[in-house]
Amino acid sequence: MSPSIAGRRAHTGLRISQSAVRLLTLSAAAVLTACGGSKSASSITSPNVGPAASISLSVATGTMTVGDTLRIDAVVYDKSSNVVTGDALTWTTSDSTVAVVSDSGTVTALAAGTVTIRARIDSIVGSAALTVAPPATRPFGSLAAVAAGFAHSCALDSAGAAYCWGSNADGQLGNDTIASSPFPIVVSGSLTFSSLTAGYGHTCGLTANGTAYCWGDNASGALGSTTSALTSGTPVAVAGGLHFAMLSAGYAHTCGVTTAGAVYCWGADESGELGNGAYGQSSATPVPVAGGLTFASVSAGGVFTCGITTVGAGYCWGSNAYGALGNGSTDDSATPVAVAGGLTLASISAGVYHACAVTTNGAAYCWGDAANGQLGTGLTSLNTATPMAVAGGQTFKAVTTGELSSCATTVSGAAYCWGSGSFGSLGTGATAGSAVPQPVSGGAAFTALAAGISFHVCGLTTGGTADCWGYDDSGELGDGAAGGYSVAPQEVVVPNN
């Protein structure tokens, strides 16, 4: 498995409170240090005024809101407190992700947090501390779908417009920038979609007429386009003229079921995850999965893929580390192999090292890596290459899998998660893991859940809003913050303006 999946860095910090607003001292003077030289006589406008010795900064308020601008006034004094004029100031910010400052001392607030703005003449420095508060927000409502990638998330509104938030290093937010966002931002291009799916660093959407578009990381061809660019910050059409009924984005590959029930995949093919009989032959355009099976759904995982045929049979292909293909062996397969057990499946999800499925009678089964309890069987030391029943006896509607955990919704909309609780990814209000399903805190009813490739989950509530929980290093929870994590669901919001 790629080290970039398994090696997500540890993060022990708690979420910074967005409501703590403190009035900080805004004037500071820096005394001329022994190593600093004085200004030349030519820069002093009066013979009775000495060289600059201190700088005083003043502002009307110590707090700003994201999006605000604020002018800082600077006064330069000599050691006798005479005002010095004519010296050019150099302005800097301690954190350009929170606020930036122009050459004239105008500050623009970009994100919630604290920042120090400094004005300098040689070694003389004046500073002003500012607190940037998040903007007033409202719930991001009237949603029809959610998707979760590695460090970004997306949603569709009821009109089919796509929005994404979180990491944008490869353009996976689709707004033609690489700036991350803790708030949902609209995907460029004015396209309307019927569904969305998010992978490690790319996102794909399906229009109502079955045309597929993707954006973000294209290093392995995961966008399925004829473009040779390594990334695309806006949606590009998947090549081949195929009409799809559904799409699924994995770590570095993407698959789709056509309206005729054929599965095509494109992107990385490290272990046969494209399913066309080849190993290590990535494809930048869709290739048909071998075997002639007719599928109803497909799920692209880390370096393997699973699908359900129109008669409810489960098949998987690609990497079989830990038994993730569910066929009773640990041998990789570049073509579909039947999931053992003869189960009739309604929902299937390929994670990073394991997979889970829900049968037509609502029973959940999982197989593959069990080290963190992500199979939900009560065991944490027994990997299994065949499906094992999830404990607890709940009747589930659908299941979703991440790297070290799994989640599912019941027919009544209750959410349960199991596996690693790192960074709050189970949403139970704690970071403790569980080898059996645990209820997600908050009591919200969900119509769908989407587990990210790593440690966050987003859900679509019955009220048309979205909740996310878990890791939030890049703002992937969509609650206006970035950094830390949340052990309980946080409502996805947008600024009021």
N, C-alpha and C positions, 0 to 999 in steps of 0.2 A: 504494500500500500504506500502511496506517496507520503513522504515525511511531512509534507505540508498539511495533510489531514490529521495525522496522529500527533503532530507536534505543536499544537496550539499552546501558546505559553500560559503558564499559571497566572492567575490574577486574584490577589487576596484583598484588594481594596473594596470598601463599601461604596455605594452610590453617594455622591456628594449631594447634600440637600440643596434643592433649588430655591427654597423659601427663605434661607438664612441671608438676610440683607443687613449689612452693617454699615454704619456711617463711619468712614475711615478718614483719618487726617490727610488732607490733600496738599499740604505745603511741606516741603522738605528742603533743607539747605545742605549742600555738600561743601565742606571746608576745603580750601586749597591744600592738596597733599604735598608732601615734601618733594615727591618725584615729578609734580606737575609744574610746567612753566607758566609764567604770566603772559598775558596778551601784550603784543607790541604797542608802543605808544601811538602808532598810526591808527589803531582800531578804537581809540578812546576819543570821544567827541568833545571833551572839555579838559583843559589842563588841570582842573581841580579834582578830577575824578581818576581814581586809581584803576588798576587792572581788576577784571572780574574775580570775585571771591566766592560768590554764592548765587544760586538761582532759586527763586521762589515760584512755585506753580500754584495757581488757584483755579477752581472750577465752581460752578453754581451748585452742583450736587455730586455726591459720591456714588450714586447709583444710576445705572442706565438699563434700558431694556433692549433686548436683541433687535437690531435694525435701527436703533437711534444713532444720531451723531451729536457730538459735544465738542465745543471749542475750549481748549485749555489756554489760559493766559499765563505768560511767563514774564517775570521781571528779573533782570540781572543786577546784582549789587556788587560794589567793591567792599573792601574790608571796613570802610567807614560808613557803610549803609547808603552810599550815594548810588543812584541809578546809573547803570552803564548802558549805553545804547550803541548800536552799530555792529555788534557781534552776532554772527549767524549761529543759530542753534541747530543741533542735530537731534531729531526726535526718534525714539525707539520704543518698542513695546516688548514686554516680557513674555507675551504669549500671543502670537499672531492668529491663533485659532479662536481666541476669545475676542480680541479687538485689534484693530490696526490704527496707525496714526499717520497723518500726512505731514509734509514738510512744514506746514504752517501751524501744526498743533491741533488739527481737527481729528477727533477720535470717532471711529465707526465700530459699533458693537456687533459682533458676529455670532457669538454663542454664549450661553450662560457660564459664569465662572468669575474668578477674580483676576485682575491684571494690573500691572504697574506700568505707567507711562513715564518715560524719562526724557528730559531735555539736557543736552550736554554741550559744554564749550571746553574743549581740551579735556582736562581731568575734573572739571567742575560739573557736578550733576545735581539736578533737581528732579524730584519724583512726585507722582501723584498716584495713589492707589484707588482703583475703581472696582465696584462690584457690578457685574452684568447679570441682570435677572432675565429669566425666560419671558417671552412675550405672553400676553394673555392668550389662552387657547380655548378651543372647543373640540369635542370629540369628532374624530374623522368618521362620519356616518354615511348611511346609504350605500354600504359596500355589498358586493356580490361574491367576492372571492379573496383569498389570501394565499401568499406563497412565501417560503422562507429559504434562503440560500445559506452560504457560510457565514457571512457577516452583513448581509443585507436582507431586506424583506420587501414585499410588494403586495399591492391590492388592486382590485378592480372596483370602480364605483358602479352604480346601477345603470349608468349610461354607457359603460364599457371603456371608460378612460382608465389608463393604467398609471399608477403611482408607485414609486419605490422610495426607500429610505435606508440609511446605514452606509456601509463602505461603498466607495465609488472609484476605487483605485484603477479599475479596468473599464470604467464607463458603464458598469452594470445597472446604474440607476436610470440610464437612458436619456439623460437631459443634456447630452453633448458637453459635459464637463467631467472632471475627475475629482470634484469636491464632494466629500461625504456630507450627509445631512441627517440630523436627528429627527427631522420632520418629513412627512411624505411630500415628494415633489413629482410633478406630472412628467410622464415620459414624452419626449419630443415626437413630433410627426403627425399629431392629430389622428392617429389610428384608433379604432375602437376594437376591443378584444372581447372574446367570449370566455377565455381562460388564460391563466398565467402560470408559469413554473420558473423556479429559481434554482440555479446550480451554484457551484463554488464561486465563480467570478463572472457568471453570465446569467442572463434572463431571457426567457422566450414567451411569446404570446401568440395566441391563435385567434384569428378573426372569425366572424360569423360565417364566412363562406369557406372556411377551412384553410386559409392561407397562413403559413407560419412565418413569424418574424423573430429574430433573436438579436441581442445586443450585449456588449461587454467583452470578456476575454475570448479571444479567437486563436490563441497560440497553438491549440491542438485541433482547430477546425470546429469547435463546439457550436459556432453560429450557423454552420451549414450553408454558408454563402460562398459565392465565387470570389469574394474579395480576398486579397492577399494580406490585408492589414491584420496586425496582431490583436488589435482591439477595435471596437466600434462603439462610440458613445451615443449612437442613435440606432433605432431598429433597422435591420437589413433583412430582406426577404430570403428565406431558405430556398436554395436552388432546387430545380427539378420539376417545378410545376405541380407538385403533389397536393392533394387536398386531405387534410388531417381531421380526425375526430377528437384527438387529444394529444398532448405533448407532455414530456417529462424530462427535466434537466438534471443531470447527475454531476459528478465531480468535474469532469472535463469532457463529457459526452452528452448527447441529447438523443432522445428517441421519440417517435410518434407513431400512432396508429392511424392509418388512412381510413377514409370513409368506407373502403372495401374490406377493412379488417387486417390489412398487411402492416407489419411493423418495419419501419425504416429507422436506422440509427446513423449518427455522424459524430465526428470528433475523435477523441483519443481511443486507442484500441490496445492498451497495454496488455490486457489479459483475455482478449476475445470478447470484450463487453459490447462490441458492435453486432456480434451474433451472425456474421456472414461467413463463418468458417475459417477466418484468418486470425492470426495472432500478430500483434505489433504493427499492424498496417492501418494507421489512422486515416480518416477520410474527411476532407473538408466539405463534402457534399453527401446527401443521404445514400446509404446502401441498404438493400433489402436484407432482413434477417432470414436466415436459411430455415428450411423445414416445411414451408408451405402451410403453416398453421394460420388459423383465422383468430385474431385477438380482439378482445373487447377493451382491454386496458393494458398499459405498460408503465413501469416504474424504473427509472434510471438511478442507480445508486453510486457508490464510490467507484469501483472498477468492475461492477457487474450489473446486470439488468434482470428484471423479472416481469412477467406478464401473465394475464389471465385470458384464456381462450373464451370464445363465445359460449362454450358449454361448461365454463367454470373450472377448467383444469389449470393448475399453476405450472409455469415453466420459468426457468432461469438460465442465464448464460454469462460467461466471463470468469472472473476470479472466484475460486472456490476455497479461499483461505477460511479456516474455521468452519467449513461446511455451509457457507452462505448460499450455495445454490439449492440446498435442501434435498439433494437427490441421494443421500446416503454415502457420499464419497467426499474427498477433499481435492479431487482432480479438477483443474480448470477445464472449461468447455467453451469453444468458440461457436457452438451452435446450441439451440435450446435443449435443455434436459428437463424431464418431468420432475416436479416436486413430489417427493414420496408421500404415501399415505392415502392417496385417492380422494383427497378432500375436494369438495365443491366450493369454490371461492367466490366471494363478492368483491373483495378489496385486497390489494397487495401493496407492500411498500418495501423497496430495497434501500437499506441504510448504507453504512460504510463497511461494516463487517458482519452484519446480520440482516435478516429480513423478517417481516411479520405479515400475517394475512388474517382476514376475517371470513369465516365461512358464511354460506347463505342462511344458516340458522343463528348467526350472531356470535359464534365461538371464535376466540382469537387464538392463533398459533404463531410461534416464532421459532427460528432456527439460526444457527451460526454461532458467533462469539457470545459467550455468556459471562465474561469475566466481571462485568459490572452489574449483573442482574437484568440486563436489557431484554432478556427473553421472557421475563415475567413469570418464570416457572417456580420461583422460590430458591433457585440455585444460582450460585455465582462462580462455580468452579468447573462446571461441566458444559463444554461446547457440544453442540449437537448438529449433526449433518442431516437430520430429519425433523420435521415439525413436531414441536411439543406444545401441549395446551397451556395457555396462560392461566395462572391461578386466579381464584376469586369468584368465578362463576358469573361475571357480568355478561350481559348481552350487548355486544358492540355493533356499531354501524360501520365504522371505518377505522383504520389504523395508519399511523405515520411513524417513520423511524429516522433517527438522527445518527450520530456517531456512537454514543454510549448509552442511549436511552430510547424509549419508545413511548408513544402516547396514543390514546384512542378515545373516540366519543361513543357514548351509549345511544340507544335509540331515543332516549329522552333528552339528549343533549349534554349530559354530564361528561366532564373530561377527566380522564385518568392517565397518569404517567408512571413509568417504572424504569429502573436502571440507575445510572449515575446521577447524583444530585448536584454535581459540580456547577457552580455559578447559578444555582437556583433553577436548573433546567427542568426539574420536575414540577415547578410551580406550586409546591406544597406549603410554602412559607418558610422553608428551611433548606439547607444544603445537603442534608442527609440523603443517601441513596436508598433504594428499595428494590428488592428482587421480586416484589409482587405489586400489582397496581395500587396506586395511592390517588385519592381525589385531589384535583387541582383546587387550590384555595379560591375563595371569593364567591363561589356558587353560581357563576355565570353559566348560561346554557349556550352551547356552541353547535353550529351547523357543520363546521369543518375545522380541522386542525392541520397545521403544516409545521413539521419539525425541520429546523435548519440542519445543514450538514454537520455542524458542530454543536454548540451549547445554547441554542435559543429556540423557542417555539412561538408561533403566532396562531391565533384562533379567530374565526369569524363568529360573532355572537348572533343569537337569534334576533337581536335588535338591529342588526346591520352595522355594528361597530366592530372594531378589532382590538383584541388584547394580545400582548406579547409578554414573555417572561424569559429569564435566563441572562446570558451574557450580553453586554451592551457596550463593548469597547468602541464600536464605531457608530453608535446610535441606532442599531438594528431593532431596538424595541419601539422606536418611533414615538416616544413620549416627550420629545424635546430635549433630552439629555444625551450625553455620550460619556461613557466611562463607567466602570464598576459593573454591577449586575443587579438583577432584581429576583428575589425568591418567590415573588407572587405576581400574578398578572397585572400589567400596567396598560391603561387604555391608550391607544394610538390617537394622537391629537394633531391638530393643525393650528397655526396662528390665526387669530381673529381677523387680522387685516388681510 
